[in-house]
């Protein structure tokens, strides 16, 4: 009984109601996991679209690796996105190793020359 009163007092002092706590629980337990699943699906579709457009799929993996190196991500249970390291692993598994480097987008020098010619 004392613990219930204490927790209600703390919630009141923090400006939280039971309704807020329920909403937070729903967000953490239901909405965020579905959001992460949608992001993983979007990664797969993006990878497929890159390959269809003629870009080397390893570029997407390399981009995700840069996100991992930058760090600073919240704990997975608080995030709307899967951990970048999990995304790297999943993308890497879904790339045919013989096609990983086939396509455009990996030659920075050629890219810069093309962009500068347009500007």
KEKE-3310 file (N, C-alpha, C; in steps of 0.2 Angstrom, whole numbers, plus 5000, padded with zeros to 4 digits):
npx = (5004:5010:5020:5012:5006:5017:5023:5012:5013:5025:5023:5014:5021:5030:5022:5015:5002:4991:4986:4996:5006:5001:5000:5014:5018:5011:5017:5031:5030:5022:5020:5034:5041:5035:5038:5051:5052:5046:5056:5066:5061:5060:5073:5077:5069:5074:5087:5085:5080:5091:5100:5092:5092:5105:5115:5129:5127:5134:5137:5126:5127:5140:5137:5128:5137:5145:5136:5135:5148:5148:5140:5131:5117:5101:5095:5089:5076:5070:5070:5065:5070:5079:5094:5109:5120:5113:5106:5116:5121:5110:5108:5120:5119:5110:5115:5121:5137:5144:5139:5141:5149:5146:5141:5136:5142:5152:5164:5171:5179:5175:5162:5162:5167:5157:5147:5152:5153:5140:5137)
npy = (4994:5006:5007:5009:5021:5029:5028:5034:5047:5051:5050:5060:5071:5072:5075:5066:5055:5041:5038:5043:5035:5023:5026:5028:5015:5008:5013:5010:4996:4991:5000:5005:4993:4988:4999:4998:4985:4990:4998:4989:4982:4992:4995:4983:4985:4996:4992:4983:4992:5001:4992:4988:5000:5001:5003:4999:4988:4987:4999:5004:4996:5001:5014:5012:5007:5018:5025:5016:5018:5032:5031:5035:5031:5028:5017:5001:4998:5010:5016:5021:5016:5001:4995:5002:4993:4980:4982:4983:4970:4963:4968:4965:4951:4949:4953:4947:4941:4941:4951:4962:4973:4977:4989:5006:5021:5019:5025:5039:5049:5050:5052:5065:5072:5071:5078:5091:5095:5097:5108)
npz = (5000:5004:4995:4983:4985:4986:4973:4966:4971:4966:4953:4951:4956:4945:4935:4929:4924:4927:4915:4906:4909:4904:4890:4887:4890:4880:4869:4870:4871:4860:4848:4845:4842:4830:4822:4820:4814:4802:4797:4795:4784:4775:4773:4766:4754:4749:4747:4736:4727:4725:4718:4707:4701:4696:4705:4716:4728:4740:4744:4752:4763:4768:4771:4782:4790:4793:4801:4812:4817:4821:4832:4847:4848:4854:4867:4861:4864:4865:4853:4837:4826:4821:4828:4821:4819:4818:4807:4797:4798:4793:4781:4775:4775:4765:4753:4738:4737:4726:4718:4726:4724:4711:4700:4700:4709:4718:4715:4720:4714:4701:4703:4709:4698:4688:4695:4697:4684:4681:4689)
capx = (5000:5014:5023:5007:5005:5024:5023:5007:5016:5031:5020:5010:5026:5033:5017:5013:4996:4991:4985:5002:5010:4999:5002:5021:5019:5009:5022:5037:5028:5018:5022:5041:5044:5032:5041:5058:5051:5045:5062:5070:5058:5062:5080:5077:5066:5079:5093:5082:5079:5097:5102:5088:5094:5112:5120:5132:5123:5139:5137:5121:5130:5145:5133:5126:5143:5146:5131:5138:5154:5146:5137:5126:5110:5097:5094:5085:5069:5067:5071:5060:5074:5083:5101:5113:5124:5108:5104:5122:5121:5104:5109:5126:5117:5105:5118:5125:5144:5147:5136:5141:5153:5145:5137:5139:5141:5158:5170:5170:5182:5170:5155:5163:5168:5150:5143:5155:5151:5133:5136)
capy = (5000:5012:5008:5012:5029:5033:5029:5039:5053:5052:5051:5067:5076:5072:5078:5060:5052:5034:5038:5044:5029:5018:5028:5026:5007:5006:5016:5005:4989:4990:5004:5005:4986:4988:5004:4995:4981:4993:5001:4984:4981:4998:4994:4978:4988:5001:4989:4981:4998:5003:4987:4989:5007:5000:5005:4994:4987:4987:5006:5005:4993:5005:5020:5010:5006:5024:5026:5013:5022:5038:5029:5039:5029:5027:5010:4999:4998:5017:5019:5020:5012:4996:4997:5002:4987:4975:4984:4981:4963:4960:4970:4961:4944:4949:4955:4942:4943:4941:4957:4967:4979:4978:4995:5013:5024:5018:5029:5046:5054:5050:5056:5072:5075:5072:5083:5097:5097:5100:5114)
capz = (5000:5005:4988:4978:4987:4985:4966:4964:4973:4962:4946:4952:4956:4939:4931:4925:4926:4925:4907:4903:4909:4899:4884:4887:4889:4873:4864:4871:4870:4854:4842:4843:4838:4823:4818:4819:4808:4795:4795:4792:4778:4771:4771:4760:4748:4747:4744:4730:4722:4723:4714:4701:4697:4694:4710:4720:4735:4746:4746:4757:4769:4770:4774:4788:4795:4796:4806:4818:4819:4824:4838:4849:4847:4861:4868:4856:4866:4865:4847:4832:4821:4823:4829:4815:4818:4816:4800:4794:4798:4789:4774:4772:4773:4759:4747:4735:4738:4719:4715:4730:4721:4704:4699:4701:4716:4723:4713:4722:4710:4695:4705:4709:4691:4685:4699:4695:4677:4681:4692)
cpx = (5004:5018:5019:5007:5012:5024:5018:5010:5021:5028:5017:5016:5030:5028:5014:5006:4996:4990:4991:5007:5008:5001:5010:5022:5017:5014:5028:5035:5025:5020:5029:5043:5041:5036:5048:5057:5050:5051:5066:5067:5060:5069:5081:5074:5071:5085:5091:5082:5086:5100:5099:5090:5102:5117:5123:5129:5128:5139:5132:5124:5136:5142:5131:5131:5145:5142:5133:5144:5153:5143:5131:5118:5107:5097:5089:5077:5066:5068:5066:5063:5078:5090:5105:5117:5119:5107:5110:5122:5116:5106:5115:5124:5113:5108:5122:5132:5147:5145:5137:5144:5151:5140:5140:5139:5147:5164:5169:5173:5177:5164:5156:5164:5161:5146:5146:5154:5144:5133:5140)
cpy = (5006:5013:5011:5019:5032:5033:5034:5046:5055:5054:5058:5072:5077:5074:5072:5057:5045:5033:5039:5038:5023:5019:5026:5019:5005:5007:5011:4998:4987:4994:5004:4998:4986:4993:5001:4989:4984:4996:4995:4982:4986:4997:4989:4981:4993:4998:4986:4986:5000:4998:4987:4995:5006:5002:4999:4993:4988:4995:5007:5002:4998:5011:5018:5009:5013:5027:5023:5016:5028:5037:5034:5037:5027:5019:5007:4999:5005:5020:5017:5016:5006:4998:4997:4995:4981:4976:4982:4974:4960:4962:4966:4954:4944:4952:4949:4945:4944:4948:4963:4974:4980:4984:5001:5015:5023:5022:5037:5051:5055:5054:5063:5076:5076:5078:5090:5100:5099:5107:5119)
cpz = (5000:4998:4983:4979:4985:4977:4963:4965:4968:4955:4946:4952:4949:4933:4926:4928:4924:4917:4903:4903:4905:4892:4882:4886:4883:4868:4864:4869:4863:4848:4840:4839:4831:4819:4816:4813:4802:4793:4792:4785:4773:4768:4765:4754:4745:4744:4737:4725:4720:4717:4707:4697:4695:4699:4714:4727:4741:4748:4752:4764:4772:4773:4781:4793:4797:4801:4813:4821:4823:4831:4840:4849:4854:4861:4863:4858:4866:4858:4842:4826:4824:4824:4822:4814:4816:4809:4795:4793:4793:4782:4771:4771:4767:4753:4744:4734:4731:4716:4720:4728:4714:4704:4700:4708:4720:4721:4715:4717:4704:4697:4705:4703:4688:4689:4697:4688:4676:4684:4688)
residu = (UNK:UNK:UNK:UNK:UNK:UNK:UNK:UNK:UNK:UNK:UNK:UNK:UNK:UNK:UNK:UNK:UNK:UNK:UNK:UNK:UNK:UNK:UNK:UNK:UNK:UNK:UNK:UNK:UNK:UNK:UNK:UNK:UNK:UNK:UNK:UNK:UNK:UNK:UNK:UNK:UNK:UNK:UNK:UNK:UNK:UNK:UNK:UNK:UNK:UNK:UNK:UNK:UNK:UNK:UNK:UNK:UNK:UNK:UNK:UNK:UNK:UNK:UNK:UNK:UNK:UNK:UNK:UNK:UNK:UNK:UNK:UNK:UNK:UNK:UNK:UNK:UNK:UNK:UNK:UNK:UNK:UNK:UNK:UNK:UNK:UNK:UNK:UNK:UNK:UNK:UNK:UNK:UNK:UNK:UNK:UNK:UNK:UNK:UNK:UNK:UNK:UNK:UNK:UNK:UNK:UNK:UNK:UNK:UNK:UNK:UNK:UNK:UNK:UNK:UNK:UNK:UNK:UNK:UNK)
# end
